[in-house]
Amino acid sequence: MWPFKKRVAASPAHAILPSAKVVEATADGDSPVYCRVEFESNGEKSLQRLTEFFDLVKAAKDSDELADEPQLLAFLTDGERSYFSNLTPEEVAEWNEYWFSTPLPKWHSPEMLIPQWDFASMLDALWNGDYDLIAIQPRATRHVLEFNPHGYPYGGTGSLVALVECFGHQVVGVDDGTGYENYVPRTNVWKPSASPGV
């Protein structure tokens, strides 16, 4: 279960001003252009599953009621759950030893190895992200997960990317409010020493 209350909207001093594209689209009567995670679908069935799961999380976030984490986890197939890290207590101790033995300046650098998202952390980040979840929409030959930040910083797009990837879709780009960039998959994933292939 998500232990934290959703944050209130950011103060106007840190608000993200609407981009020219959003203002232009709204002025023309079209729907606004939202921030987005753009992805190539892994097929209609997995796209439908992602959309259903997204709608469950969005409904909980919109109503400000805590969602049922075990129920959401049960929604996922074994294959979808395998995307997430599920460290044993021994592996958590190994991770903590690695983290605290790493020099402080490296902690948040691109070279720092970090574990794969775990399910509870992804849900917590989605819940506490200072943004509204909008929809999953088709866009030309791809699809987008749209979200609308209340301000900056709003929590980043990592959990949104994890949500899309756990259903087997390939993220190709992200517009986080500062402009669209091609997505580069993480290569700095920390794995326990006992993991296969390490």
Buried (B, 14 or more C-beta within 10 A) or exposed (E): EBEEEBBEBBEEEEEBEBBEEBEEBEEEEEEBBBBBBBBEBBEEEBBEBBBEBBEBBBEBBEEEEBBBBEEBBEBBEEEBBEBBBEBEEEBEEBBEEBBEEBEEEEEEEEEBBBBBBBBBBBBBBBBBBBBBBBBBBEEEEBBBBBBBBBBBEBBEBBBBBBBBBBBBBBBEBBBBBEEEEEBEEBEEEBBBEEEEEE
